[in-house]
Amino acid sequence: MSYKRILCPFIAISLCIVLSGCLELPNLAPKEPVTIKFVYGEEDTAYYQSLIEEFNKDYPHITVELVSWRNVYRANFEDIDVFAASQFELDFFLAEGWVANLNALVERDEDLNWDDFYPGTATAVSGEGLYWGLPVGVDVIVMHYNKRLFDQYNVPYPQIGWTWQDFLERAAAISHPDNGIFGYAYHDTGDFGLLEPMMFIYQHGGRMFDDLNSPTHPTFNEPLTVEALAWYGALIHRHHVAPMVGERSTPYPLTGIEEGKFGIWMGWFSDDREAYWGIAPLPRDAQSTSMATISVLYLSSQTTHVDASWEWMKFLSAQIYPNLIPARRSIAESTAYADRMGSDIVIVANEAIANMIPFSLNLEGDFGNRWGMISSALNEALSKIRSGEDAQTVLNEAQRKAGF
């Protein structure tokens, strides 16, 4: 009789016994079906639907129900398990008691290394040893530039490590005001009407408020802030690398950008770009820095599905969000990210995120109560500087009008 005929039945019986025993273990037992509600930005519906399909390959027992922020109210927030928002909302969520800290989950999970998150992203969602959110994607302010204009005037493209002087020289080489061509397009309205001058202030080592996260008073007329904004105004009126009021087409600066009249302009990393536009980090002066907004996943303090919610959050943190820089270094430096974005874009992304300032500008207390007066004084001062008025004079006035 063959040894095989003797051994095979024995092996088969043994395997049945072993497998039967294994099936009784909790980790192989059928998972109880669970549904978690995830609040997200409605514009990302298709993206999250595709991720749910991928997620269910490993977690078929977890149903993720998408809920748009527009359908969320205080009364029904207790039904939510996970929600996506920026770092700007964290203080509000904490005040409302809507967000749970993640310490126990982070500490017990060997698959998630908190050190993998870029320091700035981790700082934005933690404090006093507590983790309040899981960063997933980052948007930073960068410089966009028109490659066609740079090529036309034989000007080298912006590079990593370029300085204010490099920026000015390139903008001057491109500028031909008689032809309506300018090296730089500044912003005078919208979010960037404030963010743009802030970038130059912090690049120069100045500051707009005593603290970007919990401000108590403005610092409009401090010396470094005045110097930065004087330089900003000089781009228009002394160097003339940016258009004066009578040289702009409306809507400004969009029309000039689309018509190929501007060489460089400031914007978000996530902005849509034409094929002939490039991006670069902001030019450095005393320091290299940029402001950032961070897409964060928060665990609801009301959830009864902690484990399922955590698996969904971890899964999302390992994805490459469209047009954002991954918050996790291992993802941002991966081949998959480089293949999707292009190696030149990834170089800029990694440089920008390494020097970012995550800020929340918590408008509470006396500062928050005076914010209308503060912002009005600041916007008036910035408008006057763009119109050619003396920076020191208008910033002294702004500080006084702000009530500090």
ZAROFI-793367 format. One record per residue (C-alpha): y, x, z. Coordinates in steps of 0.2 Angstrom, whole numbers, plus 2048, in hexadecimal, padded with zeros to 3 digits. Each point is the difference from the previous one (the first is absolute). Last residue first. Example, Ala and Ser with C-alpha at 12.3 -4.5 7.8 and 13.67 -1.06 7.14 Angstrom:
2
7FB844824
7EF7FA803
***
This chain:
404
9EC7E8863
8067F07FA
7FA8007EE
8128007FB
804810809
7F18097F8
8057F97EF
812807802
7FA811804
7F47FE7F1
80E7FB7F5
80B80F804
7F280D800
7FA7FB7EF
8108007F7
8017F27F3
7F88027EF
7FA7EF7FC
7EE805805
808805811
8097EF801
7F07F67FD
7F680B80D
80E7FC80D
7FF7ED7FC
7ED800802
801809810
80D7F5808
7F67F07FB
7F0808806
807803811
8097EF802
7F07F67FB
7F580C80B
80A7FC810
7F37F6808
7F380C7FA
80980F808
8027F6810
7EE7FD802
7F47FF7F1
8018067EE
7F180B7FF
80480C7F2
7ED8027FB
7FF8127F9
7F380B7F8
8088107FB
7F68097F2
7FE8127FE
7ED8017FD
8017F07F7
80B8077F3
7F780F7FC
7EF7F77FF
8077F37F4
80980D7F5
7F080A7FE
7F67EF7FD
80C7FC7F2
7FD8107F7
7ED7FE802
7FF7EF7F8
8007EF809
7EE7FA7FE
7F88117FE
80980880E
7FC7F180C
7ED8027FB
801812802
8057FE812
80F808809
8087EF803
7F07F9806
7FB80E80C
813800806
7FF7EE805
8107F67FE
7FC7FE7ED
8108027F6
8047EF7F8
8017FA7EE
7F17F5801
7F7803811
7F280D7FF
7F37FA80D
7F9808810
80C7F680B
7F97F07F9
7EE803805
806805812
80A7F0801
7F17F57FA
7F480980C
80D7FD80E
8017ED7FC
7ED7FE801
800809811
80E7F7807
7FB7EE7FB
8087F680E
8128047FA
80F7FB80B
807812802
8008017ED
7FC8117F9
80D8087F5
7FF8087F0
80F80B7FB
8098037F0
80D80E804
8128017FA
8078127FE
810809801
8018127F8
802811807
8028127FB
80C80980B
811809800
8017FB7EE
7F17F97F7
7FF7F77EF
7F67F0802
7EE8017FA
7FE7FF7ED
7FB7F27F4
7FF7FF7ED
8057F37F3
7FA8017EE
7F27F4803
80B7F3808
7FF7FE813
7FD7F280B
806804812
7F380580D
807811804
8107F6804
8118047F8
80E80D7FD
8078047EF
80080E7F4
8058037EE
80A7F07FC
8047F87EF
7EF7FC7FA
8047EE7FD
7F47FA80E
80880B80C
8127FB7FB
7FC7EE801
7F8801811
80E80A808
8097F4800
7FE7EF7F9
80C8037F8
80680F7F7
80980E809
80F80B7FA
80E7F6808
7F8802812
7FE8137FE
7F08077F9
7F580E808
8018127FB
813800802
80081080B
80F7FB809
8017ED800
7EE7FA7FE
7F580E808
80F80380C
7FC7F0809
7EF806805
807811805
80C7F780B
7F27F5807
7F680F805
80F809808
8047F080A
7EE7FF806
800812805
8107FE80A
7FD7F0809
80A7F27FA
7F37F27FD
7F6803810
7FB7EE803
7FB7FA812
7F07FB80A
7F38037F2
7EE7FD804
7F68067F1
80D80A7F6
808807810
812806803
8057F77F0
8058067EE
7FA812802
8048117FA
7F480E7FB
8058017EE
7F17F77FA
8037F380D
8117FC7F9
7FA8017EE
7F27F4803
80C7F480A
80C8007F1
7F17F97F5
7FA7F480E
8107F6801
8047FB7EE
7ED8037FE
7FC7EF808
80C7F67F5
8118067F9
8088117FB
7F280A7FA
8038117F8
7FC8057EE
7FF8127FD
80180C7F1
80C7F57F6
8007FB7EE
80E7F47FA
80480B7F1
810806807
7F8802811
7F480D7FA
7F580480F
7F08087FD
805812805
80A7F980F
7F07F6807
7F68107FE
80C80B809
8037F380E
7ED7FE803
7FD812801
80F80280C
7F97F280B
7EF809800
7F08007F6
7F080380B
7F47F77F4
8088007EF
80D7F67F6
7FE8027EE
80880F7F7
80F7FB7F5
7FF8027ED
80E7F37FD
7F47F47F6
7F180580B
8097FB810
8067F07F7
7EF7FC7FA
7F8804811
80A7F2809
7FF803812
7FA7F7810
805807811
7F57FB80F
8007F480E
7EF7FE808
7F37F2800
7F180280B
7EF7F8801
7F27FB80C
807803812
7F57F880D
80A7F780E
805800812
7F8810807
805804812
803811807
8127FD805
8047FB7EE
7F77FC7F0
8037F87F0
80E80A7F8
7F9810808
7F07FE7F7
8097FF7EF
80A80F803
7F180B806
7F77FC7F0
7F07F7804
7F080B801
803804812
7FB7EE804
7EF8047FA
7F67F07FC
7ED8017FE
7FD804812
8077F0806
8007FE813
811808803
8087F67F2
7F97F0805
805802812
8128067FC
8047F27F3
80E7F7809
8017ED7FC
80E7F87F7
8087EF802
808802811
8107F97F9
80A810806
7F280B7F9
8017F77EF
813802800
7FF812804
7F38037F2
8097F77F2
80980F7F9
7EF80A800
7FB7F57F0
7F57F17FF
7EE7FC7FE
7F77F480B
7EF7FF808
7F87F180A
80B7F17FE
7FC7F0809
80D80380E
80D8017F2
8007ED7FE
80E7FB80A
80B80F7FC
7FF7FD7EE
7F68087F2
7FF7F77EF
80D80C7F8
7F780F806
7F17FB7F5
7EF7FE807
7F18087F8
7EF7FB808
7F480E802
7EE7FB803
7F680C809
7EC7FE7FF
80080A7F0
80680F808
7FB80F7F5
8027F87EF
80C7F4808
80E80D800
7FF8037ED
8037ED7FD
80D80080D
80980E7F8
8017F77EF
8087F1809
80C80C809
8078067F0
8017EF7F7
80A7F980F
80C80F802
8107F67FC
7FC7F480E
80380D80D
7F280080D
7F97F680E
7ED802803
7F67F3808
7EE804805
7F17F67FD
7EF805809
7EE7FE7FB
7F480680D
7F88107FB
7ED8007FD
7F880D80B
8008127FA
80D80780C
7F87F580E
7EF8087FF
7F27F37FE
7FE8057EE
7FB811805
7F17FB80A
7F97F67F1
80480F7F5
7F580B80B
7F27F4801
8007FD7ED
8018137FD
7F180280B
7F67F37F7
8048087EF
7FC811806
7EF7FA806
7FD7F77F0
80480F7F6
7F780D80A
7EE7FA7FD
8027FD7EE
8098107FE
7F380A809
7F47FA7F2
7EF7FA804
***
